[in-house]
Amino acid sequence: MRDDKIAESGFDGTRLDDVGRSRIESILGPVDARLGRDYPGDRIGGQPIHTVYLPASDADPNVLRHWGSQASSLLESNAELFESLDPAGVLPSVRATLSTSPIQDVRLDFEDGYGWRSDTEEDRHARESGKILRTLSVDPLGPTWLGVRTKGLAPHERLRGIRTLELVLDGAGGVPDGFVFTVPKLRAAEQVTAVVALCEELERAHGLPDRALRFELQIESPQAIVGRDGTATVARALGLADGRCTSLHYGTYDYSAACGITSAQQSLAHPVADHAKNVMLVAAAQSGVWVCDGSTQVVPSGSEIEIEAAVRRHFALVTRSLERGFYQGWDMHPGHLVTRWLATLTFFRTAMPTAATRVAAYLDRRDSGVMDEPATAQALAGVLVRGLDSGAVTEQELLDVSSSVSRSVLVGLLGRTAAAEF
């Protein structure tokens, strides 16, 4: 009998009295509250499939169309290659997406992709970036999420990073819809306390609504994974983020280099990368914080052989990440958009028939050949919601499998509103 049913029935046939039960409740009550606060559940729905990083000096309001056009050109000039990677028949959807909404998340970069410039030049680019972000936020082709990556929190760069962020907000005239800023090179959990304070001070100084500013933490240092005290720094950092951290981003090359991996071996698929990302995934699990994989520096350009190798490499890396539970990654080149969308739509479309059948069987309590538990049914529902959000499948296709598998039912299985605001 469930605890609530026992309480309703007034059943009392045990020797444990109210004093004993109250003692136990006094211990577990605060634990329940803390767990509910820190682990409200996975935030499924609304996560972008990628983040595109652009040097702030190269950005302009037409960047989405430029990238979409270049990606489409690569696809059409190498159609046979991409068709060989499309057993699920999603290329028509990829073509449409590149024309209508090629980029879901964009960061204008003032860090590694930008370098060090005069204060006058960075000030100018910061104000211009704010205006560009404001324009993108209302563009019909615009991304759902957008923002900047400023310089980090180290002593030699933090004042410059803070100034840039403030000037971006000035240029934008406030906080554009979907705005988030990336904090690079986290090394100590206590740095997050300073980022929260920065958000509060900027909101106060600029007359912004409380909690208007949100940030991402970029994991590029081994110290962000395991601290000197042996604890998982990234988990402690999330505990200090005051609910403002939207996601954790893995930095492939800085992290690998810091671990002593030679440049030829640095990759999303290297064991040190897998270790770091798995720690990030566990630290963020059920907290509502997304985890984003890193990038590859190999781009589809050069000879026909070089283009094919780069395309197949990126397609394989994106697929590998999806299989391991990383539903978002960095893209650094317009050509990456083709393989990002192709791999993502293929992954979710291929997963749909089995996932929908098993969810339907779970709901109908029929024998599907697999005895799924509630947690498994939730995981399957999450796959289907992500498939719907990416455009890999339609709700009608789910209903064709079973009339019981609608989006509202899937959201109900997840136990929260899939598209809820952060």
N, C-alpha and C positions, 0 to 999 in steps of 0.2 A: 504494500500500500504506500502511495506517495506521501511525503511529509505533510503537504497541504490537506490531503484527504484524511490523514490521521487526526490533524488538528480540528477539521470540521466535524469529524465523527465523535470527538470527545473520548475516544478509546483510551483507556488507561488500565492496562493489565500488567504493568511492569513495576519494578521496585524503584526505578529512578524517579525521584520526585521533582517538583517544579524548581526547587533550589538548584539541583544538579543540572537540569536542562538549561536553566538561566545562566549558570556558570559557563556552560559550553557556548551558548549563544553570545555571551559577552566577549568571548574570545574570537568567535568566527564572524560576528557582525562587522567589525572594522575591516577584517580581511576581505569579506564580501564587497564592501564599499570600495576598497583599494583596487581589487581585481576588476570591478566594474568600471572604475575610472581609467585605469591604465590599459585594459584590454577590452574595449567595447565591441570588438569584432573586426574582421577584415572589411576594408572599404572596397567593395566590388561594384563596379559601375563608374564610368567616367575617367578611368585611368587611361592616359594617352599611350599609344603603342611605342612612342619614341619621343626623344627630345633632340631637336636640331640646334647645334651650337654654331653661331655665326660671329666672327669678329665684329665688334661694334663699329669699327671703321668702315666695314663693307656693307652695312645694313642700309636698306631703304624700304619705303612703304610697299614696293612691288616685289619684295623678295620671295613671297610665296608663289607668285605667278612665275617668276624667273626659275625657281627651283622645280616647280611642277612642269614647266615647259622643257627644261633640260632633262628631267627624268623621263618624260614622255618620248623625247627624241632618242634617248638611249634605248628605251624599250623597243621602239619601232625599227631602229637600225640593227637591233640584235633580236628580232622577234623569234627566230628559230631557237636561239639559245634559251630564251625565257619560256617558250612553249615546252621545251624539254624538262623544265622544272615545274610544270603545271599539271600534274595528274588530276587535280580536283577541278580543273576548269574555271579558275577564278580570275584569269587575265582580263576578261571584260570588266570585271569589278575594279581591278587594279587600274585599268585605263581611265575609267570614270572617276575614280578617287583622285588620280593625279591631276585631273582637270578641274575638280570641284573643291577638294579639301586635302591637298597633298601633305600638309604639315599640321600635326595636332598640337605640338608643343614646341616653343622656340625660346632660346636664350641668346640675348645679345651679350657677347663675351668681352669682358674687360680684364681677363686674367691671362692664362697661357696663350690663348688665341689672339690676344691683343698686344701683350708685351708692355714695356715701359716707354712712355712718351712724356712730353712736357705737360705740366699741369694745365696749361692753357688749352692744349689740344685735347686732353682727356675731358676737361670741363666741357668743351664744345661738343664732343661726341656724346657725353652723358646727357646733355640737354636735348640733343637731336634724337638720341635713343628713346628718351621719354616720349617725345612727340610721335616717333615711329610706333612705339608700343600702343599709344593711345589710338592711333589710326588702325593698327592691326586688330585691336580689341573690338572694333565696330565693323570690320571688313567682313562681308558675307563669306569670303574664303578664309577668313582668319582662324587662327588656332584657338582651341578652348583654353589653353594655358599659355602663358608668356611671361617673360621677365628678363632678368640680367644675372650674369655671374660677375661679381665684383672681385677685387683682389681680396686676399685672405686676412686672417687675424694675427699673423706674425707681426712683431714690433715694427719692422721696416715698411709695412704695407697697409696696416689696418686703417690709419687715418685717411689714406688715399681711397681705400675701399669705401669707407663711410661717406666721404665727400661725394664720391661718384654715385652712390645709391641715393643720396639726398638730392643731387642734381637731376637724376633720372626722374624722381618723383616730382620735382619742380617742373621739368619739361613735360611730363604727362598730365600735369594739373591735378595730381592726386594719385589714387591707386586704380589703375585700369582693371576691368573685370578679368579674373583669372591670373592676376599678377602674383608672382612668387620670385624670390631672389635666392640664388645659390651661394652657399658658404663653402668655399673650397678648402681642402687640406686640413680638415679637422684632425687634431692630435690629442686633445684633452677634453673630457666631458665638461669641465668647468667653463670652457669657451662658449658653450651653448647658453649658459647663464648670461654671459655678456651679450649674445645675439638677441636674447629675449629682452634684455634691458634696452638694447638699441631700438628694437621694434617699439617698445613703449615710449621711449624718448622721441622718436621720429613722429609717432602718432600725436604726442603732446605738442611738439614744436610746430607741426604742420596742420594741426586741427583736424586730424583724421579720426574716423570712428575707432573706438576701442577694438583691438584685435583685428584691425584691417590688414595688417602685414603678416605674411607667412613666409617660411623659408624652407629650403632643402639643405641637407648636409651631404657634402661630397666626401666619400671615403677614399682617400688617396695615400694614407700613411698607415704602416703597420700598427702604430700606437693607437689608431682609432679602432682597431679590432681587438687587440690585447694590450692592456696597460702594464706598467711596471709592477703593479700590485697583483697581476694575474687575472683581473676582472675584464669583462668585455666592455671596453670603453663606449662603444656605440650604444649598448643597451642602457648604460648609465646616462648617456647623452640624451636619449629619448625621454628618460625620466625627468630631465631638467628642461625640456623644451616647452613646457607649459601648454601643450596641445597645439603649438604653432607649426610644428614640423610636418610638412606634407609628404616628404619622401626622402629616401636615402639613395644616393647615386654612387656607383662604383667608378673609380678612376683607373682605367686599365694600366696606363704606362707609368705614371708616377708611382703607383703602388708596386708594380712589378719591379721597377728600377730600385725602389727602396728596399726590396727583398733580395736584391743582388742578381736578379734574372737578366741575362744578356738580352740585348735588343732583338736579336734574331728569334728568341724564344718567347718574347712578350706577347701574350694573347689572352683573349677572353676565356680560352679553353685550357690555360695553364693551371696546374694544381694549386699554385698560390692564389690564383684568381678564384678558383672554385671554393677554396677554404674561406677566403674573405667574404665572398658573396653569400655563402651558406650561413656564416655568422650573422651577416646583415639580415638575411631572410628570417632567421630564428629570432633575432632581437626585435624585428618589426612585426612578427606574426601576431595576428589578432589585435593589433594596436590601432589599426586604421591608417598606418603609415605605409606608403607604397615603396617598393624596392625597384630600382632602375639599374640595368646592366650598363656596362661601359661601351666603348667604341672600338672599331678597328681602323687603323690608319691606312689600310690597303684599299685604294679606290679604283673604280672601273674606268681606267683611262690607259692610253698607249696603244699597243698593237692589239690585233684581234685576239691573239693568244692571251695577252695580259688582261684584257677586258673579261674574257671568259673565266680565267682563273679567279679574278677578283669577285665576279658575280657569284660564282659557285661557292667561293669561300664565305662571302657575307650571308648568302642564303643558308648555308650549313650552320654558321654561327648563330644566326637569329633562331633557326629551328632548334638548335641545341639549347639555347637559353629558354625558349618557350617550354621545352620538355622538362626543364629543371625548375619551372615556376617563376621565371623572370619574364614578365609580360611587357616590359618596356626596356628600351635601350637607347644609346646615343647614335645619332646619324651625323656624319661630318661632310657629306658630299651629296649633291643631287642624285647621283646614280644609286646611292644607298636607299633612296625612297622606293625604287622599284622592287628591290629584293626584300626590303622591310615589309612592304604591303603584301607582296607575293607570298612570302614565308608565313606571315601572320594569318592571312585569310585562308591559306592552305591548311595551316595547323588547326584552326577552329572549325573549318568546314569539314575536315576529315574526322574530327572528334565528335561532331554533332550527332550522327545517327546512333552510335552506341550510347552516348551520354543521354540523349533524349529518351531512348528506349528504356534505359535503366532507371531514369527518373520517373517515367510513366509507370514502370513496374513497381517501383517503391511506393508511389502514390496510390496505385491500385492494389497494392499488396499481392501482386501476381508473381509467379515464378519466372524470373528472367534468366535463370541459370547462375545468377550471382546473388548472394545474400547480402544486400547493401545495408549498412547501418546509417543512422541519421547523419553522422558526420560525413560519410561518403556521399550521401544524397546531396548534402550542402555543397561539397566540392564539385560534384557533377553540375549542380545548378549554377555554380560560379563560372564554370567553363562555358555553359550555354549563354549566360548573361554577357560574358566577355565576347563571345561570338556574335551576339546581337549588336553589341556596341561597336564592334569593328566593322560590321557590315558583311561578315563572312556568311551569315545566315539571316533569314527573315523569320519573323514570328509565325508567318503562315507555314513555313517549312517545318517548324517545330510542331505546329498544330496538325500538320499532315501525318506526323509520326503518331501523335496522340492528342486528342482534344483537351487533355488535362494539362499539357505542358505549354502554358502561356507565360508571358513575361511576369505577370502579376503573381502567378503561382510560384515561379522561380524565385522572385523577390521574397515571397512569403517563406520559402524554404530557407533562404539566407538569414531570415530573422531580422532584417533591417531594410531600409529603403536603398536600393542599389545605386540610385543616382543622387543620393542625399548630398547636400553641400557639406564641405569639410568644416 
